[in-house]
Amino acid sequence: MSDAAVVLVVLGVAVVAFVSNKVPVGVVAVVTTLTLLATGVIDAPTALGGFGDPVVVFIATLFVVAEGLESSGVTAWAGRTLTARVGNRRGPLTGAVAGLSGVISALITPNGAAATMLPVVTTAARRADVSPSRLLIPTAFGASAGALLTLAGSPVNVLVHEASVEAGGGGFGFFEFAGAGVPLLVGTVVVVAVLGHVLPDRGPGPLVGDIADHVDTLVEHYDLEHSSRAALVDQEVGLVEVVVPPRSGALGRTVFPGMQVAADVTVLGVVRLGRDLGARHVQLAQGDALLLRGTWSSVETLGEEFLVVGAPEQLRRQLSARRPAVTAVVVLVAMVVALASGITVPAVAGLAAAVAMVALGVVRPSRVYRAISWQTLVLIGALIPLSVAVRDSGAADLVASRLMDVVGDNRLLALAAVFVLTAALGQVVSNAATVLVVIPVALAVAADAGIGTQTMLMTVAVAGAASLLTPIATPANMIVMTPGGYRFGDYWRLGAVTMLVYLVVALAVVPALWGLG
């Protein structure tokens, strides 16, 4: 069996494993690379080289920069400000949340944008008396479209940029993606604003509330009559509600309001069987609920003896503090200037920005490792060798020749064929994995059809962002599924029409801006 045939068989098995979702995607990716190594298609340096690739380093730094923007309250402030100004009409509100999600996505990736917008959108839906199910899919779709606004918007963009550099295309400028991203986001906003009513009007799953409602509820529940939200929580000090679990080391411990139970953590109230126990001393029993107040770094470590109720980190991110927020924005602007001017390579610019976020106190060192999506890094690092194997084994040329047999000499049809291939795989396989596999095929098609490298790669980027038809197409789609009360089949209702916007951009806007030849 030829190397090309081996690669295609391994690729087919990998796609089936990805689609089945029975094995973690990182494991599938690593096993795929090891299989290629065992069959002799690639050597050891190639198999391991993906994890040391500058692309992986750059993507890791983007997670840290995104954490800085989120933890400083920049994105939450922007979301609340916009939704407060739009009003309560469904159409404008739907368009507004999709547009803002897109802009945030350009800075912190679609997944970060969806997670950041979730509490903002659910709160706006509640205040506007609109079902969250009418707003959350548009939020995810806006995030996917907005990823094409900047180089840092998505790992897909970084992969496409590096592929262009390696192919002699010179890469893409930091804002060059916006040539396709702006019409893509505008078109998506129009579609969701006009056709958002096709989404189900369904009761939501568990919602992430906003800080005002949550803290006010805690104040009332624990009978803190003379307390206010402003006095209880800020960027430095927060609240957490905990429950005493079975076999906890805290069982039998005597506590009372005002007592310190850990460094910088004070008891504000104790509730047993729904009744506030007041100021008296009590011995903790299984099921007792306590309201604790302390520094955010302290309250986030209380999971050893207690079950933490809610998400204190989510509450902290909904607060904004002027100094960290300004610092985060300055660091972001500096990174963008470095990337846009080309004074250094992306990996170095990203590392400098990530270090600055930590050194200037925007991101705590303990948060750095949790902010990075290690699954994404393992997936990309392990699939880079597969992409190399598809290119070097002749598999890309083989697939490209079959595509050219179907489309003939029509260059637009060749672009359309690559778009369909990429978009179809992207509904069931992560878009980063899809793009890594498709890039060598797309470049081979471009060479055979006489299509410019930049045009073909930008088409791949657009198609790679078109993860719209299923909840498993992208983590952003999954993030909104439960809060929106969505079912698997709900996504295609709006996704199919939105996909047409992507197709128009790929076949009309991209050739117009980058040329066909």
C-alpha positions as CSV (number, residue, x, y, z in Angstrom):
1,M,0.0,0.0,0.0
2,S,1.4,3.4,-0.9
3,D,2.0,6.1,1.6
4,A,-0.8,8.2,0.2
5,A,-3.2,5.3,0.6
6,V,-2.1,4.7,4.2
7,V,-2.6,8.4,5.0
8,L,-6.1,8.4,3.6
9,V,-7.0,5.3,5.5
10,V,-5.7,6.7,8.8
11,L,-7.5,10.0,8.1
12,G,-10.7,8.2,7.4
13,V,-10.5,6.2,10.7
14,A,-9.6,9.4,12.6
15,V,-12.7,11.2,11.1
16,V,-14.9,8.3,12.2
17,A,-13.4,8.4,15.7
18,F,-13.9,12.2,15.9
19,V,-17.6,11.9,14.8
20,S,-18.3,9.0,17.2
21,N,-17.3,11.2,20.1
22,K,-16.5,8.0,22.1
23,V,-12.8,8.8,22.5
24,P,-11.4,12.2,23.6
25,V,-10.3,14.2,20.6
26,G,-6.8,14.6,22.0
27,V,-6.4,10.9,22.2
28,V,-7.6,10.4,18.7
29,A,-5.1,13.0,17.4
30,V,-2.2,11.5,19.3
31,V,-3.0,7.9,18.2
32,T,-3.3,9.2,14.6
33,T,0.2,10.6,14.7
34,L,1.6,7.5,16.4
35,T,0.0,5.3,13.7
36,L,1.6,7.4,10.9
37,L,4.9,7.0,12.8
38,A,4.5,3.3,13.2
39,T,3.7,2.8,9.5
40,G,6.8,4.7,8.5
41,V,4.9,7.5,6.7
42,I,6.5,10.1,9.0
43,D,9.6,10.1,11.1
44,A,10.0,10.9,14.8
45,P,11.0,14.5,14.4
46,T,8.0,15.2,12.3
47,A,5.7,13.3,14.7
48,L,6.9,15.4,17.6
49,G,7.5,18.6,15.8
50,G,3.9,19.8,16.0
51,F,4.1,20.4,19.7
52,G,7.0,22.7,19.3
53,D,5.5,24.6,16.4
54,P,5.3,28.4,16.9
55,V,1.6,28.2,16.0
56,V,0.9,26.2,19.1
57,V,2.9,28.7,21.2
58,F,1.0,31.6,19.8
59,I,-2.4,30.0,20.3
60,A,-1.5,29.2,23.9
61,T,-0.6,32.9,24.5
62,L,-3.9,34.0,23.1
63,F,-5.8,32.1,25.8
64,V,-3.9,34.0,28.4
65,V,-4.5,37.4,26.8
66,A,-8.2,36.4,26.5
67,E,-8.2,35.6,30.2
68,G,-6.9,39.0,31.0
69,L,-9.7,40.7,29.1
70,E,-12.3,38.5,30.8
71,S,-11.0,38.6,34.3
72,S,-10.5,42.4,34.2
73,G,-14.2,42.9,33.4
74,V,-13.6,44.5,30.0
75,T,-15.9,42.1,28.0
76,A,-18.6,41.9,30.6
77,W,-18.8,45.8,30.8
78,A,-19.0,46.0,27.0
79,G,-21.8,43.5,26.9
80,R,-23.9,45.2,29.6
81,T,-23.4,48.6,28.1
82,L,-24.6,47.6,24.6
83,T,-27.6,45.6,25.7
84,A,-28.7,48.4,28.0
85,R,-28.7,50.8,25.1
86,V,-30.4,48.6,22.5
87,G,-33.8,48.3,24.2
88,N,-36.2,45.4,24.4
89,R,-37.3,44.8,20.8
90,R,-36.3,41.2,19.7
91,G,-34.9,42.0,16.3
92,P,-32.5,44.8,17.3
93,L,-31.6,43.0,20.5
94,T,-30.8,39.8,18.6
95,G,-28.7,41.7,16.1
96,A,-26.9,43.6,18.8
97,V,-25.9,40.5,20.8
98,A,-24.7,38.8,17.7
99,G,-22.7,41.8,16.6
100,L,-21.1,42.3,20.0
101,S,-20.3,38.6,20.3
102,G,-18.5,38.9,17.0
103,V,-16.4,41.9,18.1
104,I,-15.5,40.2,21.3
105,S,-14.7,37.0,19.4
106,A,-12.1,38.9,17.3
107,L,-10.2,39.5,20.6
108,I,-10.7,36.3,22.6
109,T,-11.9,33.6,20.1
110,P,-15.4,32.4,19.6
111,N,-15.4,30.1,22.6
112,G,-14.4,32.9,24.9
113,A,-16.9,35.2,23.4
114,A,-19.8,32.8,23.9
115,A,-18.8,32.1,27.5
116,T,-18.5,35.8,28.2
117,M,-21.7,36.8,26.5
118,L,-23.8,34.0,28.2
119,P,-24.6,35.8,31.4
120,V,-25.1,39.1,29.6
121,V,-27.5,37.7,27.0
122,T,-29.5,35.7,29.6
123,T,-29.9,38.7,31.7
124,A,-30.9,40.9,28.7
125,A,-33.4,38.2,27.7
126,R,-35.0,38.2,31.2
127,R,-35.2,42.0,31.3
128,A,-36.7,42.2,27.7
129,D,-39.1,39.3,28.4
130,V,-37.6,37.3,25.5
131,S,-36.8,33.6,25.7
132,P,-33.0,33.0,25.8
133,S,-33.5,30.4,23.1
134,R,-34.2,33.3,20.7
135,L,-30.9,35.0,21.5
136,L,-28.2,32.4,22.3
137,I,-27.8,30.6,19.0
138,P,-27.4,34.1,17.3
139,T,-24.8,34.8,20.0
140,A,-22.8,31.7,19.0
141,F,-23.2,32.4,15.3
142,G,-22.0,36.0,15.8
143,A,-18.9,34.7,17.6
144,S,-18.1,32.3,14.7
145,A,-18.4,35.1,12.2
146,G,-16.4,37.6,14.2
147,A,-13.5,35.2,14.5
148,L,-12.6,36.3,10.9
149,L,-12.1,39.9,11.9
150,T,-8.5,39.5,13.1
151,L,-5.6,37.1,13.0
152,A,-6.0,36.4,16.7
153,G,-9.7,35.7,16.3
154,S,-9.3,31.9,16.0
155,P,-6.7,29.2,15.8
156,V,-8.0,28.6,12.3
157,N,-6.7,32.0,11.2
158,V,-3.3,31.3,12.7
159,L,-3.1,28.0,10.9
160,V,-4.1,29.6,7.6
161,H,-1.6,32.4,8.1
162,E,1.2,30.0,8.7
163,A,0.2,27.8,5.7
164,S,0.4,31.0,3.6
165,V,3.8,31.8,4.8
166,E,5.1,28.2,4.1
167,A,3.5,28.2,0.7
168,G,5.2,31.5,-0.3
169,G,2.1,33.6,0.0
170,G,3.6,35.9,2.6
171,G,0.9,35.3,5.2
172,F,-2.0,37.6,6.1
173,G,-1.9,40.9,8.0
174,F,-3.5,41.2,11.4
175,F,-6.6,43.0,10.1
176,E,-6.5,41.5,6.6
177,F,-9.0,38.8,7.6
178,A,-11.5,41.6,8.1
179,G,-11.9,41.8,4.4
180,A,-13.9,38.6,4.6
181,G,-14.9,39.0,8.3
182,V,-16.7,42.3,8.1
183,P,-19.2,41.2,5.4
184,L,-19.5,37.8,7.1
185,L,-20.4,39.4,10.5
186,V,-22.7,42.0,8.9
187,G,-24.5,39.3,6.9
188,T,-24.8,37.1,10.0
189,V,-26.2,40.0,12.1
190,V,-28.8,40.7,9.4
191,V,-29.9,37.1,9.1
192,V,-30.3,36.5,12.8
193,A,-32.1,39.8,13.3
194,V,-34.6,39.2,10.5
195,L,-35.0,35.4,10.9
196,G,-34.3,34.9,14.5
197,H,-38.0,34.1,15.1
198,V,-37.5,30.7,13.4
199,L,-35.7,29.6,16.6
200,P,-37.8,27.8,19.2
201,D,-39.4,29.8,21.9
202,R,-38.4,27.3,24.6
203,G,-37.9,27.4,28.3
204,P,-34.2,27.6,29.1
205,G,-32.0,25.2,31.1
206,P,-30.0,26.5,34.1
207,L,-29.1,30.1,33.5
208,V,-26.1,32.1,34.6
209,G,-27.5,35.1,36.3
210,D,-25.9,38.5,36.6
211,I,-24.0,39.7,39.7
212,A,-26.8,42.1,40.8
213,D,-29.5,39.5,41.0
214,H,-27.3,36.8,42.6
215,V,-25.8,38.9,45.3
216,D,-29.2,40.6,46.1
217,T,-30.7,37.1,46.5
218,L,-27.9,36.0,48.8
219,V,-28.4,39.1,51.0
220,E,-32.1,38.4,51.3
221,H,-31.6,34.6,51.9
222,Y,-29.1,35.1,54.7
223,D,-31.0,38.0,56.2
224,L,-28.1,40.5,55.8
225,E,-30.4,43.5,56.4
226,H,-27.8,46.2,56.5
227,S,-25.6,45.0,53.7
228,S,-25.5,46.1,50.1
229,R,-24.1,44.6,47.0
230,A,-21.5,47.4,46.7
231,A,-20.3,46.8,50.2
232,L,-20.1,43.1,49.9
233,V,-18.3,42.5,46.5
234,D,-15.8,44.2,44.4
235,Q,-12.9,43.3,42.2
236,E,-10.8,42.3,45.2
237,V,-13.3,40.7,47.6
238,G,-16.1,38.3,46.8
239,L,-18.9,36.1,48.1
240,V,-19.3,32.4,47.9
241,E,-22.1,30.1,49.1
242,V,-21.0,26.6,50.2
243,V,-22.6,23.5,51.6
244,V,-21.2,21.0,54.1
245,P,-21.0,17.6,52.3
246,P,-20.9,14.2,53.9
247,R,-17.6,13.1,55.4
248,S,-16.3,16.7,55.3
249,G,-13.6,17.7,57.7
250,A,-15.7,20.6,58.7
251,L,-18.5,18.5,60.3
252,G,-18.8,19.3,64.0
253,R,-16.8,22.5,63.7
254,T,-18.2,25.4,65.7
255,V,-18.8,28.6,63.6
256,F,-20.6,31.9,63.9
257,P,-21.1,35.0,61.8
258,G,-17.9,37.1,61.9
259,M,-15.6,34.1,62.4
260,Q,-12.7,33.5,60.1
261,V,-12.8,29.9,58.7
262,A,-9.7,30.3,56.5
263,A,-7.2,33.0,55.6
264,D,-9.1,36.1,54.6
265,V,-12.5,34.2,54.6
266,T,-15.2,35.3,57.0
267,V,-18.6,33.7,57.8
268,L,-21.5,36.0,57.1
269,G,-24.3,33.6,57.8
270,V,-25.4,30.0,58.3
271,V,-28.6,28.4,57.1
272,R,-29.9,25.0,58.2
273,L,-32.9,23.4,56.5
274,G,-33.8,26.7,54.9
275,R,-33.7,28.7,58.2
276,D,-31.2,31.3,59.0
277,L,-29.5,30.5,62.3
278,G,-28.6,34.1,63.2
279,A,-25.6,35.2,65.2
280,R,-25.4,32.2,67.6
281,H,-22.6,29.6,67.6
282,V,-23.5,26.4,65.8
283,Q,-21.8,23.1,65.2
284,L,-21.8,22.4,61.4
285,A,-23.8,19.5,60.2
286,Q,-24.2,17.8,56.9
287,G,-26.2,20.0,54.5
288,D,-25.6,23.3,56.3
289,A,-25.2,26.2,53.9
290,L,-22.8,29.0,54.7
291,L,-22.3,32.4,53.1
292,L,-18.6,33.3,53.1
293,R,-16.7,36.5,52.2
294,G,-13.1,36.9,51.4
295,T,-10.5,37.7,48.7
296,W,-11.3,36.0,45.4
297,S,-8.1,34.0,45.6
298,S,-9.2,32.6,49.0
299,V,-12.9,31.8,48.2
300,E,-11.9,30.0,45.1
301,T,-9.9,27.4,47.1
302,L,-12.7,26.4,49.5
303,G,-13.6,23.2,47.6
304,E,-11.5,21.0,49.9
305,E,-14.0,20.9,52.8
306,F,-17.1,22.4,51.2
307,L,-19.2,22.0,48.1
308,V,-19.2,25.4,46.4
309,V,-22.6,26.5,45.1
310,G,-22.6,28.5,41.9
311,A,-19.5,29.8,40.2
312,P,-17.5,32.5,42.1
313,E,-15.1,32.9,39.2
314,Q,-18.1,33.7,36.9
315,L,-19.3,36.3,39.4
316,R,-15.9,37.9,39.6
317,R,-15.7,38.3,35.9
318,Q,-19.0,40.3,35.8
319,L,-17.3,43.0,37.9
320,S,-15.1,45.6,36.3
321,A,-12.3,47.4,37.9
322,R,-10.8,50.5,36.2
323,R,-7.1,49.8,36.7
324,P,-7.0,46.1,35.6
325,A,-9.3,46.8,32.7
326,V,-7.3,49.7,31.4
327,T,-4.1,47.7,31.8
328,A,-5.6,44.8,29.9
329,V,-6.7,47.0,27.0
330,V,-3.2,48.6,26.8
331,V,-1.6,45.2,26.7
332,L,-4.0,44.1,24.0
333,V,-3.4,47.2,21.9
334,A,0.4,46.7,22.2
335,M,0.1,43.1,21.0
336,V,-2.1,44.2,18.1
337,V,0.4,46.9,17.1
338,A,3.3,44.4,17.2
339,L,1.4,41.9,15.1
340,A,0.1,44.4,12.6
341,S,3.5,46.1,12.1
342,G,5.3,42.8,11.8
343,I,8.1,44.0,14.1
344,T,8.3,40.4,15.5
345,V,6.8,37.0,14.8
346,P,3.3,36.2,16.3
347,A,4.6,33.8,18.9
348,V,6.9,36.3,20.4
349,A,4.3,39.1,20.4
350,G,1.8,36.7,22.0
351,L,4.4,35.6,24.7
352,A,5.2,39.2,25.5
353,A,1.5,40.1,25.9
354,A,0.8,37.0,28.1
355,V,3.8,37.8,30.3
356,A,2.7,41.4,30.6
357,M,-0.8,40.3,31.7
358,V,0.7,38.3,34.6
359,A,3.5,40.8,35.5
360,L,1.0,43.7,35.6
361,G,-1.4,41.9,37.9
362,V,-4.2,41.4,35.4
363,V,-4.0,37.6,35.4
364,R,-3.0,35.7,38.5
365,P,-0.3,33.1,37.9
366,S,-2.6,30.4,39.2
367,R,-5.1,31.3,36.4
368,V,-2.6,31.0,33.6
369,Y,-2.6,27.2,33.4
370,R,-6.4,27.0,33.8
371,A,-7.0,29.6,31.1
372,I,-5.2,27.7,28.5
373,S,-7.2,25.1,26.6
374,W,-4.8,22.2,26.7
375,Q,-7.2,20.0,24.7
376,T,-6.9,22.5,21.8
377,L,-3.1,22.6,22.0
378,V,-2.8,18.8,22.1
379,L,-5.3,18.5,19.2
380,I,-3.4,21.0,17.0
381,G,0.1,19.8,18.0
382,A,-0.8,16.2,17.3
383,L,-2.6,16.9,14.0
384,I,0.1,19.1,12.4
385,P,2.1,15.9,11.5
386,L,-1.1,14.5,9.9
387,S,-1.3,17.7,7.8
388,V,2.3,17.2,6.8
389,A,1.7,13.6,5.9
390,V,-1.3,14.5,3.7
391,R,0.8,17.0,1.9
392,D,4.1,15.0,1.5
393,S,2.7,11.5,0.9
394,G,0.8,12.6,-2.2
395,A,-2.6,12.1,-0.6
396,A,-3.4,15.8,-1.1
397,D,-2.6,15.6,-4.8
398,L,-4.7,12.5,-5.1
399,V,-7.8,14.1,-3.5
400,A,-7.2,17.3,-5.4
401,S,-7.1,15.5,-8.7
402,R,-10.4,13.7,-7.9
403,L,-12.0,17.1,-7.1
404,M,-10.7,18.6,-10.3
405,D,-12.2,15.7,-12.3
406,V,-15.5,16.7,-10.9
407,V,-15.4,20.5,-11.3
408,G,-13.3,20.6,-14.5
409,D,-11.5,23.9,-15.2
410,N,-14.0,26.2,-13.5
411,R,-12.1,28.0,-10.8
412,L,-15.2,29.1,-8.9
413,L,-16.5,25.5,-8.8
414,A,-13.0,24.5,-7.5
415,L,-13.4,27.1,-4.7
416,A,-16.9,25.9,-4.0
417,A,-15.8,22.3,-3.8
418,V,-13.1,23.1,-1.2
419,F,-15.7,25.2,0.7
420,V,-18.2,22.3,0.8
421,L,-15.5,19.8,1.8
422,T,-14.3,22.0,4.6
423,A,-17.7,23.1,5.9
424,A,-19.0,19.5,5.8
425,L,-16.2,18.2,7.9
426,G,-16.4,21.2,10.2
427,Q,-19.9,20.2,11.3
428,V,-18.7,17.0,13.0
429,V,-14.9,17.6,13.5
430,S,-13.3,20.6,15.3
431,N,-12.6,23.4,12.8
432,A,-8.9,23.5,13.7
433,A,-8.6,19.8,12.9
434,T,-10.6,20.2,9.8
435,V,-8.5,23.0,8.5
436,L,-5.2,21.2,9.2
437,V,-6.4,18.3,7.1
438,V,-7.9,20.4,4.3
439,I,-5.1,22.9,3.8
440,P,-2.8,20.6,1.8
441,V,-5.7,19.5,-0.3
442,A,-6.8,23.0,-0.9
443,L,-3.3,24.1,-1.9
444,A,-3.1,21.2,-4.3
445,V,-6.4,22.2,-5.9
446,A,-5.3,25.8,-6.1
447,A,-2.1,24.7,-8.0
448,D,-4.1,22.5,-10.4
449,A,-6.9,25.1,-11.0
450,G,-4.6,28.2,-11.2
451,I,-6.1,29.8,-8.1
452,G,-4.0,32.2,-6.0
453,T,-2.8,30.8,-2.7
454,Q,-4.2,33.7,-0.7
455,T,-7.6,33.3,-2.2
456,M,-7.8,29.6,-1.6
457,L,-6.5,29.8,2.0
458,M,-9.0,32.6,2.8
459,T,-11.8,30.5,1.4
460,V,-10.6,27.7,3.8
461,A,-10.7,30.1,6.7
462,V,-14.2,31.2,5.9
463,A,-15.4,27.6,5.5
464,G,-13.6,26.6,8.6
465,A,-15.6,29.2,10.6
466,A,-18.9,28.0,9.1
467,S,-19.6,25.6,12.1
468,L,-23.3,26.3,12.2
469,L,-25.4,23.2,11.7
470,T,-24.8,21.1,14.8
471,P,-24.1,21.7,18.5
472,I,-21.0,19.6,18.3
473,A,-19.5,21.7,15.4
474,T,-17.8,24.1,17.9
475,P,-17.5,24.6,21.6
476,A,-19.3,27.9,21.2
477,N,-22.4,26.1,20.0
478,M,-22.2,23.7,22.9
479,I,-21.8,26.5,25.5
480,V,-25.3,27.9,24.6
481,M,-27.1,24.6,24.2
482,T,-28.2,23.9,27.8
483,P,-28.9,27.5,28.8
484,G,-30.9,28.0,25.6
485,G,-32.8,24.7,26.1
486,Y,-31.8,23.7,22.5
487,R,-32.0,20.3,20.9
488,F,-29.6,18.9,18.3
489,G,-31.9,19.8,15.4
490,D,-32.5,23.4,16.4
491,Y,-29.2,24.7,15.0
492,W,-29.8,24.1,11.3
493,R,-33.0,26.2,11.3
494,L,-30.9,29.4,11.3
495,G,-27.6,27.8,10.5
496,A,-28.6,26.7,6.9
497,V,-29.5,30.3,5.9
498,T,-26.5,31.7,7.7
499,M,-24.3,29.2,5.8
500,L,-25.4,30.8,2.5
501,V,-23.8,34.1,3.8
502,Y,-20.6,32.2,4.2
503,L,-20.8,30.7,0.7
504,V,-21.5,34.1,-0.8
505,V,-18.5,35.6,1.0
506,A,-16.3,32.7,-0.1
507,L,-17.3,32.8,-3.7
508,A,-17.9,36.5,-4.3
509,V,-16.1,38.7,-1.7
510,V,-12.9,36.6,-1.3
511,P,-12.2,36.4,-5.1
512,A,-13.0,40.1,-5.5
513,L,-10.5,41.1,-2.8
514,W,-7.8,38.6,-3.3
515,G,-8.3,37.7,-7.0
516,L,-8.8,34.3,-8.6
517,G,-5.5,33.9,-10.2
